[in-house]
Amino acid sequence: QLAVVEYQCFYQQDFADASFASCRGVRLPATGGYAIDTMCGRYGARLCTTQRWLDFQGDKNNGLAPLQIDFQLIPNGTRPG
């Protein structure tokens, strides 16, 4: 049997940065803390970057991702090679 256990996902830098920015200031009502604290693993909100955020989201060991996702940021206006 065949199964997908890992894949690569290519995002243009602008799209990834805008997605990250849309989450960065969101606060959790229950705690008053930033949602990004829980979405960036060990880096927390203060040290989180777009790549660190995506790396945590795609880490199968985070207890949330169903499989390993390798997010690759590509320069704006280009395509994966």
Secondary structure, DSSP 4 states (H G I P E B T S, - for coil): -----EEEEEEEHHHHHHHHHHHHT-B-TTT-SBTHHHHSGGGHHHH--HHHHHHHHT-GGGSS-SSEEEEEEE-TT----
